[in-house]
Amino acid sequence: MFEKSVEELTELGAQITTAEIAQQPELWRDTLNIYRENKEAIEAFLAEARAMGEGRLSVVFTGAGTSDYVGDTCAPYLRHAGNTDLYDFKPIATTDIVSAPRDFLRAEDPTLVVSFARSGNSPESLAAVAVAKELVHNVKFLNITCAPEGKLAVESADDPNALTLLIPRANDKGFAMTGSYSCMTLLSTLIFDTASDEQKAEWVETIAKMGEEVISREPEIADYLAGDFNRVTYLGSGSFGGLAQESQLKILELAHGLVATSYDTSMGYRHGPKSFVDDKTLVFVFVNNDVSTTSTSSTRSVATRSLSTPSPFSRKVPPSMRVSPSPLRVTRHFPRATLLCRS
Protein backbone atom coordinates (compact mmCIF):
# COMPACT_ATOMS: atom_id res chain seq x y z
CA MET A 1 0.00 0.00 0.00
CA PHE A 2 2.84 2.41 0.79
CA GLU A 3 4.19 2.10 -2.76
CA LYS A 4 0.91 2.97 -4.48
CA SER A 5 0.25 6.43 -5.84
CA VAL A 6 -2.21 8.83 -4.24
CA GLU A 7 -4.55 8.24 -7.18
CA GLU A 8 -4.43 4.47 -6.74
CA LEU A 9 -5.03 4.71 -3.00
CA THR A 10 -7.88 7.17 -3.47
CA GLU A 11 -9.56 4.80 -5.90
CA LEU A 12 -9.26 2.03 -3.31
CA GLY A 13 -10.59 4.30 -0.57
CA ALA A 14 -7.36 3.81 1.35
CA GLN A 15 -5.45 7.06 0.89
CA ILE A 16 -6.16 8.63 4.29
CA THR A 17 -5.45 5.63 6.51
CA THR A 18 -2.38 4.56 4.54
CA ALA A 19 -0.87 8.05 4.94
CA GLU A 20 -1.74 8.12 8.64
CA ILE A 21 -0.06 4.78 9.25
CA ALA A 22 3.06 5.85 7.34
CA GLN A 23 3.50 9.09 9.29
CA GLN A 24 3.52 7.50 12.73
CA PRO A 25 7.31 7.37 13.27
CA GLU A 26 7.48 11.12 12.72
CA LEU A 27 4.46 11.62 14.99
CA TRP A 28 6.27 9.78 17.78
CA ARG A 29 9.13 12.26 17.51
CA ASP A 30 6.55 15.08 17.64
CA THR A 31 5.01 13.53 20.74
CA LEU A 32 8.38 13.55 22.51
CA ASN A 33 8.67 17.28 21.77
CA ILE A 34 5.15 17.87 23.11
CA TYR A 35 6.19 16.15 26.33
CA ARG A 36 9.34 18.25 26.58
CA GLU A 37 7.49 21.52 25.92
CA ASN A 38 4.86 20.78 28.59
CA LYS A 39 7.00 19.01 31.18
CA GLU A 40 7.08 21.90 33.67
CA ALA A 41 3.30 22.31 33.54
CA ILE A 42 2.80 18.55 33.81
CA GLU A 43 4.99 18.22 36.89
CA ALA A 44 3.30 21.16 38.61
CA PHE A 45 -0.14 19.74 37.85
CA LEU A 46 0.79 16.27 39.14
CA ALA A 47 2.17 17.81 42.34
CA GLU A 48 -1.17 19.56 42.88
CA ALA A 49 -2.99 16.29 42.25
CA ARG A 50 -0.85 14.41 44.78
CA ALA A 51 -1.52 17.14 47.34
CA MET A 52 -5.26 16.37 47.30
CA GLY A 53 -4.80 13.67 49.93
CA GLU A 54 -2.46 11.29 51.70
CA GLY A 55 -1.33 7.96 50.32
CA ARG A 56 -1.26 6.95 46.70
CA LEU A 57 -3.11 8.97 44.09
CA SER A 58 -5.61 6.91 42.11
CA VAL A 59 -4.78 7.43 38.42
CA VAL A 60 -7.69 6.34 36.25
CA PHE A 61 -6.88 5.91 32.55
CA THR A 62 -10.14 6.19 30.68
CA GLY A 63 -11.56 6.35 27.17
CA ALA A 64 -13.94 4.50 24.88
CA GLY A 65 -13.04 1.96 22.20
CA THR A 66 -9.46 2.46 21.03
CA SER A 67 -9.00 5.25 23.58
CA ASP A 68 -9.92 2.72 26.28
CA TYR A 69 -7.27 0.33 24.97
CA VAL A 70 -4.64 3.04 25.45
CA GLY A 71 -5.16 2.67 29.18
CA ASP A 72 -5.20 -1.12 28.95
CA THR A 73 -1.79 -0.91 27.28
CA CYS A 74 -0.23 1.71 29.57
CA ALA A 75 -1.37 0.63 33.02
CA PRO A 76 0.34 -2.79 33.25
CA TYR A 77 3.61 -1.28 32.04
CA LEU A 78 3.46 1.66 34.45
CA ARG A 79 2.80 -0.61 37.41
CA HIS A 80 6.50 -1.46 37.28
CA ALA A 81 8.00 1.43 35.28
CA GLY A 82 6.06 4.21 37.03
CA ASN A 83 6.26 5.39 40.63
CA THR A 84 3.77 3.10 42.35
CA ASP A 85 4.60 4.59 45.73
CA LEU A 86 2.83 7.72 44.50
CA TYR A 87 0.36 6.41 41.94
CA ASP A 88 -2.14 3.57 41.65
CA PHE A 89 -2.71 3.05 37.91
CA LYS A 90 -6.14 1.76 36.84
CA PRO A 91 -7.59 1.40 33.32
CA ILE A 92 -11.36 1.93 33.40
CA ALA A 93 -13.46 2.55 30.28
CA THR A 94 -15.60 5.68 30.15
CA THR A 95 -18.50 3.43 29.21
CA ASP A 96 -18.09 1.64 32.56
CA ILE A 97 -17.75 4.86 34.54
CA VAL A 98 -20.88 6.32 32.98
CA SER A 99 -23.02 3.19 33.26
CA ALA A 100 -22.00 2.07 36.77
CA PRO A 101 -19.77 4.71 38.41
CA ARG A 102 -19.84 3.30 41.95
CA ASP A 103 -18.55 -0.02 40.70
CA PHE A 104 -15.34 1.68 39.59
CA LEU A 105 -14.82 4.96 41.48
CA ARG A 106 -14.60 5.61 45.23
CA ALA A 107 -15.73 8.98 46.47
CA GLU A 108 -13.08 9.01 49.20
CA ASP A 109 -10.09 8.30 46.92
CA PRO A 110 -8.19 11.35 45.63
CA THR A 111 -8.29 10.69 41.89
CA LEU A 112 -6.62 11.87 38.73
CA VAL A 113 -8.74 11.04 35.69
CA VAL A 114 -6.57 10.73 32.57
CA SER A 115 -8.94 11.00 29.62
CA PHE A 116 -7.79 9.71 26.24
CA ALA A 117 -9.75 10.97 23.25
CA ARG A 118 -9.03 11.42 19.56
CA SER A 119 -11.77 14.00 18.94
CA GLY A 120 -12.92 14.71 22.47
CA ASN A 121 -16.50 14.76 21.24
CA SER A 122 -17.57 11.32 22.42
CA PRO A 123 -20.61 11.55 24.71
CA GLU A 124 -18.99 9.03 27.06
CA SER A 125 -15.80 11.11 27.36
CA LEU A 126 -17.73 14.18 28.43
CA ALA A 127 -20.13 12.26 30.66
CA ALA A 128 -17.28 10.47 32.47
CA VAL A 129 -15.80 13.83 33.46
CA ALA A 130 -19.18 15.00 34.75
CA VAL A 131 -19.76 11.80 36.69
CA ALA A 132 -16.31 11.93 38.30
CA LYS A 133 -16.83 15.55 39.34
CA GLU A 134 -20.13 14.64 40.97
CA LEU A 135 -19.01 11.44 42.68
CA VAL A 136 -15.37 11.90 43.74
CA HIS A 137 -14.63 14.42 46.50
CA ASN A 138 -11.12 15.32 45.30
CA VAL A 139 -10.54 14.93 41.59
CA LYS A 140 -8.44 16.45 38.82
CA PHE A 141 -8.40 15.82 35.08
CA LEU A 142 -5.49 15.28 32.72
CA ASN A 143 -6.83 15.29 29.16
CA ILE A 144 -4.72 13.78 26.38
CA THR A 145 -6.50 14.46 23.12
CA CYS A 146 -5.77 15.19 19.48
CA ALA A 147 -8.42 17.80 18.61
CA PRO A 148 -7.93 21.39 19.84
CA GLU A 149 -11.50 22.18 18.77
CA GLY A 150 -12.99 19.10 20.47
CA LYS A 151 -15.46 19.55 23.31
CA LEU A 152 -13.19 17.88 25.86
CA ALA A 153 -10.41 20.40 25.19
CA VAL A 154 -12.70 23.41 24.84
CA GLU A 155 -14.87 22.74 27.89
CA SER A 156 -11.87 22.13 30.17
CA ALA A 157 -9.88 25.16 28.99
CA ASP A 158 -10.85 27.33 31.96
CA ASP A 159 -11.06 24.56 34.54
CA PRO A 160 -8.37 25.05 37.23
CA ASN A 161 -8.59 21.34 38.00
CA ALA A 162 -7.78 20.27 34.45
CA LEU A 163 -4.70 20.16 32.23
CA THR A 164 -5.11 19.42 28.53
CA LEU A 165 -2.28 18.12 26.35
CA LEU A 166 -2.84 18.23 22.59
CA ILE A 167 -1.34 16.05 19.85
CA PRO A 168 -2.98 17.76 16.84
CA ARG A 169 -1.08 15.97 14.06
CA ALA A 170 -2.35 12.66 15.44
CA ASN A 171 -6.00 13.65 14.96
CA ASP A 172 -6.73 10.82 12.51
CA LYS A 173 -9.19 11.59 9.76
CA GLY A 174 -9.62 7.93 8.78
CA PHE A 175 -12.30 5.70 10.26
CA ALA A 176 -9.77 3.59 12.18
CA MET A 177 -7.63 5.29 14.83
CA THR A 178 -3.93 4.65 14.18
CA GLY A 179 -1.53 7.48 15.07
CA SER A 180 -3.87 8.77 17.77
CA TYR A 181 -3.66 5.44 19.61
CA SER A 182 0.12 5.13 19.42
CA CYS A 183 0.77 8.79 20.26
CA MET A 184 -1.60 8.93 23.24
CA THR A 185 -0.03 5.72 24.53
CA LEU A 186 3.44 7.15 24.09
CA LEU A 187 2.67 10.50 25.72
CA SER A 188 1.09 8.93 28.80
CA THR A 189 4.07 6.62 29.32
CA LEU A 190 6.49 9.52 28.85
CA ILE A 191 4.63 11.38 31.59
CA PHE A 192 4.58 8.62 34.19
CA ASP A 193 7.68 6.54 33.42
CA THR A 194 10.42 7.26 35.97
CA ALA A 195 13.30 6.88 33.50
CA SER A 196 15.45 9.90 32.67
CA ASP A 197 14.51 12.22 29.83
CA GLU A 198 17.71 11.20 28.06
CA GLN A 199 16.70 7.55 28.18
CA LYS A 200 13.19 8.37 26.98
CA ALA A 201 14.59 10.28 24.01
CA GLU A 202 16.75 7.30 23.08
CA TRP A 203 13.75 4.98 23.28
CA VAL A 204 11.60 7.22 21.09
CA GLU A 205 14.29 7.45 18.43
CA THR A 206 14.71 3.66 18.59
CA ILE A 207 11.02 2.99 18.05
CA ALA A 208 10.77 5.60 15.29
CA LYS A 209 13.58 3.92 13.38
CA MET A 210 11.98 0.51 13.96
CA GLY A 211 8.69 1.85 12.60
CA GLU A 212 10.40 3.25 9.53
CA GLU A 213 12.07 -0.10 8.93
CA VAL A 214 8.74 -1.94 9.09
CA ILE A 215 7.21 0.49 6.59
CA SER A 216 10.16 0.11 4.21
CA ARG A 217 9.80 -3.69 4.28
CA GLU A 218 6.10 -3.76 3.42
CA PRO A 219 6.52 -5.84 0.23
CA GLU A 220 8.49 -8.48 2.14
CA ILE A 221 5.91 -8.63 4.90
CA ALA A 222 2.98 -8.70 2.47
CA ASP A 223 4.55 -11.57 0.57
CA TYR A 224 5.06 -13.53 3.77
CA LEU A 225 1.45 -13.03 4.85
CA ALA A 226 -0.11 -13.71 1.45
CA GLY A 227 -2.65 -16.51 1.51
CA ASP A 228 -6.29 -17.46 1.65
CA PHE A 229 -6.93 -16.57 5.30
CA ASN A 230 -10.18 -15.14 6.66
CA ARG A 231 -9.48 -15.04 10.39
CA VAL A 232 -6.88 -13.18 12.45
CA THR A 233 -6.10 -13.44 16.14
CA TYR A 234 -3.66 -11.42 18.23
CA LEU A 235 -2.11 -12.61 21.47
CA GLY A 236 -0.06 -10.64 23.98
CA SER A 237 1.03 -10.82 27.60
CA GLY A 238 1.29 -7.96 30.08
CA SER A 239 0.78 -4.55 28.50
CA PHE A 240 0.64 -6.26 25.12
CA GLY A 241 -2.77 -7.62 26.09
CA GLY A 242 -4.20 -4.15 25.45
CA LEU A 243 -2.18 -3.92 22.25
CA ALA A 244 -3.61 -7.25 21.08
CA GLN A 245 -7.13 -5.98 21.68
CA GLU A 246 -6.43 -2.80 19.72
CA SER A 247 -4.78 -4.71 16.85
CA GLN A 248 -7.74 -7.00 16.31
CA LEU A 249 -10.06 -4.00 16.30
CA LYS A 250 -8.05 -2.42 13.45
CA ILE A 251 -8.52 -5.52 11.29
CA LEU A 252 -12.20 -5.72 12.20
CA GLU A 253 -12.77 -2.06 11.31
CA LEU A 254 -10.68 -1.85 8.15
CA ALA A 255 -12.01 -5.14 6.76
CA HIS A 256 -15.58 -4.07 7.58
CA GLY A 257 -16.12 -7.28 9.54
CA LEU A 258 -15.36 -9.50 6.55
CA VAL A 259 -12.33 -10.91 8.37
CA ALA A 260 -13.19 -12.43 11.74
CA THR A 261 -10.89 -11.37 14.58
CA SER A 262 -10.13 -12.36 18.15
CA TYR A 263 -7.61 -11.49 20.84
CA ASP A 264 -6.45 -12.84 24.18
CA THR A 265 -3.45 -13.11 26.45
CA SER A 266 -0.78 -15.51 25.29
CA MET A 267 -1.43 -18.00 28.08
CA GLY A 268 -5.16 -17.42 28.36
CA TYR A 269 -5.80 -18.40 24.77
CA ARG A 270 -5.65 -22.13 25.39
CA HIS A 271 -8.57 -21.99 27.82
CA GLY A 272 -11.37 -22.13 25.27
CA PRO A 273 -10.66 -19.19 22.93
CA LYS A 274 -8.27 -21.39 20.92
CA SER A 275 -11.40 -22.90 19.33
CA PHE A 276 -11.45 -19.81 17.10
CA VAL A 277 -8.43 -21.07 15.13
CA ASP A 278 -8.86 -23.08 11.94
CA ASP A 279 -6.70 -23.71 8.88
CA LYS A 280 -7.37 -20.21 7.51
CA THR A 281 -6.32 -18.28 10.60
CA LEU A 282 -3.33 -15.98 11.04
CA VAL A 283 -2.04 -15.90 14.62
CA PHE A 284 0.16 -13.02 15.77
CA VAL A 285 1.97 -13.18 19.11
CA PHE A 286 3.32 -10.00 20.73
CA VAL A 287 6.10 -11.27 23.00
CA ASN A 288 6.72 -9.25 26.15
CA ASN A 289 10.39 -8.73 27.06
CA ASP A 290 9.62 -9.33 30.74
CA VAL A 291 11.98 -11.95 32.15
CA SER A 292 9.02 -14.01 33.38
CA THR A 293 7.80 -14.23 29.78
CA THR A 294 11.09 -14.87 28.05
CA SER A 295 12.71 -17.17 30.61
CA THR A 296 9.92 -19.74 30.72
CA SER A 297 8.51 -22.00 28.06
CA SER A 298 4.98 -20.95 28.93
CA THR A 299 4.08 -18.15 26.54
CA ARG A 300 5.52 -19.47 23.34
CA SER A 301 4.67 -23.12 23.91
CA VAL A 302 1.16 -22.37 25.11
CA ALA A 303 0.45 -20.13 22.12
CA THR A 304 1.80 -22.74 19.74
CA ARG A 305 -0.03 -25.65 21.32
CA SER A 306 -3.26 -23.62 21.38
CA LEU A 307 -3.64 -24.03 17.64
CA SER A 308 -6.23 -26.78 17.57
CA THR A 309 -5.92 -27.20 13.80
CA PRO A 310 -2.58 -27.12 11.98
CA SER A 311 -2.38 -23.95 9.91
CA PRO A 312 -0.21 -23.20 6.88
CA PHE A 313 0.28 -19.73 8.32
CA SER A 314 1.65 -20.83 11.72
CA ARG A 315 5.15 -21.17 10.32
CA LYS A 316 8.40 -19.87 11.69
CA VAL A 317 9.35 -16.31 10.85
CA PRO A 318 12.36 -16.51 8.50
CA PRO A 319 15.61 -15.11 9.92
CA SER A 320 15.58 -12.20 7.45
CA MET A 321 12.29 -10.94 8.90
CA ARG A 322 13.00 -11.23 12.61
CA VAL A 323 13.12 -8.02 14.57
CA SER A 324 16.36 -7.74 16.47
CA PRO A 325 15.94 -7.87 20.26
CA SER A 326 15.61 -4.44 21.77
CA PRO A 327 18.77 -2.99 23.31
CA LEU A 328 16.68 -1.84 26.27
CA ARG A 329 17.16 -3.46 29.63
CA VAL A 330 14.80 -6.34 30.29
CA THR A 331 13.68 -4.83 33.58
CA ARG A 332 13.00 -1.38 32.13
CA HIS A 333 11.41 -1.73 28.75
CA PHE A 334 9.30 0.80 26.90
CA PRO A 335 6.06 -0.43 25.30
CA ARG A 336 6.58 1.15 21.92
CA ALA A 337 10.22 0.05 21.65
CA THR A 338 10.03 -3.59 22.59
CA LEU A 339 7.26 -5.05 20.50
CA LEU A 340 8.40 -8.31 18.98
CA CYS A 341 6.18 -10.34 16.67
CA ARG A 342 7.15 -13.99 16.49
CA SER A 343 5.39 -17.13 15.35
DAWO-V632904 format. One record per residue. N is the residue number from 1. BURIAL is 1 if it has 9 or more other ideal C-beta (glycine too) atoms within 8 Angstrom, else 0. D_CENTER is the distance of its C-alpha to the mean C-alpha in whole Angstrom. Layout:
n:N burial:BURIAL d_center:D_CENTER
n:N burial:BURIAL d_center:D_CENTER
This chain:
n:1 burial:0 d_center:23
n:2 burial:0 d_center:23
n:3 burial:0 d_center:27
n:4 burial:0 d_center:28
n:5 burial:0 d_center:29
n:6 burial:0 d_center:28
n:7 burial:0 d_center:31
n:8 burial:0 d_center:30
n:9 burial:1 d_center:26
n:10 burial:0 d_center:28
n:11 burial:0 d_center:30
n:12 burial:0 d_center:27
n:13 burial:0 d_center:25
n:14 burial:0 d_center:23
n:15 burial:1 d_center:23
n:16 burial:0 d_center:21
n:17 burial:1 d_center:17
n:18 burial:1 d_center:19
n:19 burial:1 d_center:19
n:20 burial:1 d_center:16
n:21 burial:1 d_center:14
n:22 burial:0 d_center:17
n:23 burial:1 d_center:17
n:24 burial:1 d_center:13
n:25 burial:1 d_center:15
n:26 burial:0 d_center:17
n:27 burial:1 d_center:15
n:28 burial:1 d_center:13
n:29 burial:1 d_center:16
n:30 burial:1 d_center:17
n:31 burial:1 d_center:14
n:32 burial:1 d_center:16
n:33 burial:0 d_center:19
n:34 burial:1 d_center:18
n:35 burial:1 d_center:17
n:36 burial:0 d_center:21
n:37 burial:0 d_center:22
n:38 burial:1 d_center:21
n:39 burial:1 d_center:21
n:40 burial:0 d_center:25
n:41 burial:0 d_center:24
n:42 burial:1 d_center:21
n:43 burial:0 d_center:23
n:44 burial:0 d_center:26
n:45 burial:1 d_center:24
n:46 burial:1 d_center:22
n:47 burial:0 d_center:26
n:48 burial:1 d_center:27
n:49 burial:1 d_center:24
n:50 burial:0 d_center:25
n:51 burial:0 d_center:29
n:52 burial:1 d_center:29
n:53 burial:0 d_center:30
n:54 burial:0 d_center:30
n:55 burial:0 d_center:28
n:56 burial:0 d_center:24
n:57 burial:1 d_center:22
n:58 burial:1 d_center:20
n:59 burial:1 d_center:17
n:60 burial:1 d_center:15
n:61 burial:1 d_center:12
n:62 burial:1 d_center:12
n:63 burial:1 d_center:12
n:64 burial:1 d_center:12
n:65 burial:0 d_center:11
n:66 burial:1 d_center:8
n:67 burial:1 d_center:8
n:68 burial:1 d_center:9
n:69 burial:1 d_center:6
n:70 burial:1 d_center:4
n:71 burial:1 d_center:7
n:72 burial:1 d_center:7
n:73 burial:1 d_center:5
n:74 burial:1 d_center:7
n:75 burial:1 d_center:10
n:76 burial:1 d_center:11
n:77 burial:1 d_center:11
n:78 burial:1 d_center:13
n:79 burial:1 d_center:15
n:80 burial:0 d_center:17
n:81 burial:1 d_center:16
n:82 burial:1 d_center:16
n:83 burial:0 d_center:20
n:84 burial:1 d_center:20
n:85 burial:0 d_center:24
n:86 burial:0 d_center:23
n:87 burial:1 d_center:20
n:88 burial:0 d_center:19
n:89 burial:1 d_center:15
n:90 burial:1 d_center:14
n:91 burial:1 d_center:12
n:92 burial:1 d_center:14
n:93 burial:1 d_center:14
n:94 burial:1 d_center:16
n:95 burial:1 d_center:18
n:96 burial:1 d_center:19
n:97 burial:1 d_center:20
n:98 burial:1 d_center:22
n:99 burial:0 d_center:23
n:100 burial:0 d_center:24
n:101 burial:1 d_center:24
n:102 burial:0 d_center:26
n:103 burial:0 d_center:24
n:104 burial:1 d_center:21
n:105 burial:1 d_center:23
n:106 burial:0 d_center:26
n:107 burial:0 d_center:28
n:108 burial:0 d_center:29
n:109 burial:1 d_center:26
n:110 burial:1 d_center:25
n:111 burial:1 d_center:22
n:112 burial:1 d_center:19
n:113 burial:1 d_center:17
n:114 burial:1 d_center:14
n:115 burial:1 d_center:14
n:116 burial:1 d_center:11
n:117 burial:1 d_center:12
n:118 burial:1 d_center:13
n:119 burial:1 d_center:16
n:120 burial:1 d_center:17
n:121 burial:1 d_center:20
n:122 burial:1 d_center:18
n:123 burial:0 d_center:21
n:124 burial:1 d_center:19
n:125 burial:1 d_center:17
n:126 burial:1 d_center:21
n:127 burial:1 d_center:22
n:128 burial:1 d_center:20
n:129 burial:1 d_center:21
n:130 burial:0 d_center:25
n:131 burial:1 d_center:25
n:132 burial:1 d_center:23
n:133 burial:0 d_center:26
n:134 burial:0 d_center:29
n:135 burial:1 d_center:28
n:136 burial:1 d_center:27
n:137 burial:0 d_center:30
n:138 burial:0 d_center:28
n:139 burial:1 d_center:24
n:140 burial:1 d_center:23
n:141 burial:1 d_center:20
n:142 burial:1 d_center:17
n:143 burial:1 d_center:16
n:144 burial:1 d_center:13
n:145 burial:1 d_center:14
n:146 burial:1 d_center:15
n:147 burial:1 d_center:18
n:148 burial:0 d_center:21
n:149 burial:0 d_center:23
n:150 burial:1 d_center:21
n:151 burial:0 d_center:23
n:152 burial:1 d_center:20
n:153 burial:1 d_center:21
n:154 burial:1 d_center:25
n:155 burial:0 d_center:25
n:156 burial:1 d_center:24
n:157 burial:0 d_center:26
n:158 burial:0 d_center:29
n:159 burial:0 d_center:27
n:160 burial:0 d_center:28
n:161 burial:0 d_center:26
n:162 burial:1 d_center:23
n:163 burial:1 d_center:21
n:164 burial:1 d_center:19
n:165 burial:1 d_center:17
n:166 burial:1 d_center:17
n:167 burial:1 d_center:15
n:168 burial:0 d_center:18
n:169 burial:0 d_center:17
n:170 burial:1 d_center:14
n:171 burial:1 d_center:15
n:172 burial:1 d_center:15
n:173 burial:0 d_center:18
n:174 burial:1 d_center:17
n:175 burial:0 d_center:17
n:176 burial:1 d_center:14
n:177 burial:1 d_center:11
n:178 burial:1 d_center:10
n:179 burial:1 d_center:10
n:180 burial:1 d_center:9
n:181 burial:1 d_center:6
n:182 burial:1 d_center:6
n:183 burial:1 d_center:8
n:184 burial:1 d_center:8
n:185 burial:1 d_center:5
n:186 burial:1 d_center:8
n:187 burial:1 d_center:11
n:188 burial:1 d_center:10
n:189 burial:1 d_center:10
n:190 burial:1 d_center:13
n:191 burial:1 d_center:15
n:192 burial:1 d_center:15
n:193 burial:1 d_center:15
n:194 burial:0 d_center:19
n:195 burial:1 d_center:19
n:196 burial:0 d_center:22
n:197 burial:0 d_center:21
n:198 burial:0 d_center:23
n:199 burial:0 d_center:20
n:200 burial:1 d_center:17
n:201 burial:1 d_center:19
n:202 burial:0 d_center:20
n:203 burial:1 d_center:16
n:204 burial:1 d_center:15
n:205 burial:1 d_center:18
n:206 burial:1 d_center:17
n:207 burial:1 d_center:14
n:208 burial:1 d_center:16
n:209 burial:1 d_center:18
n:210 burial:1 d_center:17
n:211 burial:1 d_center:15
n:212 burial:1 d_center:18
n:213 burial:0 d_center:20
n:214 burial:1 d_center:18
n:215 burial:1 d_center:19
n:216 burial:0 d_center:22
n:217 burial:1 d_center:23
n:218 burial:1 d_center:22
n:219 burial:0 d_center:25
n:220 burial:1 d_center:25
n:221 burial:1 d_center:22
n:222 burial:0 d_center:23
n:223 burial:0 d_center:27
n:224 burial:1 d_center:25
n:225 burial:0 d_center:24
n:226 burial:0 d_center:26
n:227 burial:0 d_center:28
n:228 burial:0 d_center:29
n:229 burial:1 d_center:26
n:230 burial:0 d_center:25
n:231 burial:1 d_center:22
n:232 burial:1 d_center:19
n:233 burial:1 d_center:17
n:234 burial:1 d_center:14
n:235 burial:1 d_center:14
n:236 burial:1 d_center:12
n:237 burial:1 d_center:13
n:238 burial:1 d_center:12
n:239 burial:1 d_center:9
n:240 burial:1 d_center:8
n:241 burial:1 d_center:10
n:242 burial:1 d_center:6
n:243 burial:1 d_center:5
n:244 burial:1 d_center:9
n:245 burial:1 d_center:9
n:246 burial:1 d_center:7
n:247 burial:1 d_center:9
n:248 burial:1 d_center:12
n:249 burial:1 d_center:12
n:250 burial:1 d_center:12
n:251 burial:1 d_center:15
n:252 burial:1 d_center:17
n:253 burial:1 d_center:16
n:254 burial:1 d_center:18
n:255 burial:0 d_center:20
n:256 burial:0 d_center:21
n:257 burial:0 d_center:21
n:258 burial:0 d_center:24
n:259 burial:1 d_center:22
n:260 burial:0 d_center:21
n:261 burial:1 d_center:18
n:262 burial:1 d_center:17
n:263 burial:1 d_center:14
n:264 burial:1 d_center:15
n:265 burial:1 d_center:15
n:266 burial:1 d_center:17
n:267 burial:1 d_center:20
n:268 burial:0 d_center:20
n:269 burial:1 d_center:20
n:270 burial:1 d_center:24
n:271 burial:0 d_center:25
n:272 burial:0 d_center:25
n:273 burial:1 d_center:22
n:274 burial:1 d_center:24
n:275 burial:0 d_center:26
n:276 burial:1 d_center:24
n:277 burial:1 d_center:25
n:278 burial:0 d_center:28
n:279 burial:0 d_center:29
n:280 burial:0 d_center:27
n:281 burial:1 d_center:24
n:282 burial:1 d_center:21
n:283 burial:1 d_center:19
n:284 burial:1 d_center:16
n:285 burial:1 d_center:16
n:286 burial:1 d_center:13
n:287 burial:1 d_center:15
n:288 burial:1 d_center:14
n:289 burial:1 d_center:16
n:290 burial:1 d_center:18
n:291 burial:0 d_center:21
n:292 burial:0 d_center:22
n:293 burial:1 d_center:20
n:294 burial:1 d_center:21
n:295 burial:0 d_center:25
n:296 burial:0 d_center:25
n:297 burial:0 d_center:26
n:298 burial:1 d_center:24
n:299 burial:1 d_center:21
n:300 burial:1 d_center:22
n:301 burial:0 d_center:25
n:302 burial:1 d_center:24
n:303 burial:1 d_center:22
n:304 burial:0 d_center:25
n:305 burial:0 d_center:27
n:306 burial:1 d_center:25
n:307 burial:1 d_center:26
n:308 burial:0 d_center:29
n:309 burial:0 d_center:30
n:310 burial:0 d_center:31
n:311 burial:1 d_center:29
n:312 burial:0 d_center:30
n:313 burial:1 d_center:26
n:314 burial:1 d_center:25
n:315 burial:0 d_center:27
n:316 burial:0 d_center:26
n:317 burial:1 d_center:24
n:318 burial:0 d_center:27
n:319 burial:0 d_center:28
n:320 burial:0 d_center:27
n:321 burial:1 d_center:24
n:322 burial:0 d_center:22
n:323 burial:0 d_center:20
n:324 burial:0 d_center:22
n:325 burial:0 d_center:20
n:326 burial:1 d_center:19
n:327 burial:0 d_center:21
n:328 burial:1 d_center:19
n:329 burial:0 d_center:21
n:330 burial:1 d_center:20
n:331 burial:0 d_center:20
n:332 burial:0 d_center:18
n:333 burial:1 d_center:15
n:334 burial:1 d_center:12
n:335 burial:1 d_center:9
n:336 burial:1 d_center:9
n:337 burial:1 d_center:12
n:338 burial:1 d_center:13
n:339 burial:1 d_center:12
n:340 burial:1 d_center:15
n:341 burial:1 d_center:16
n:342 burial:0 d_center:19
n:343 burial:0 d_center:21
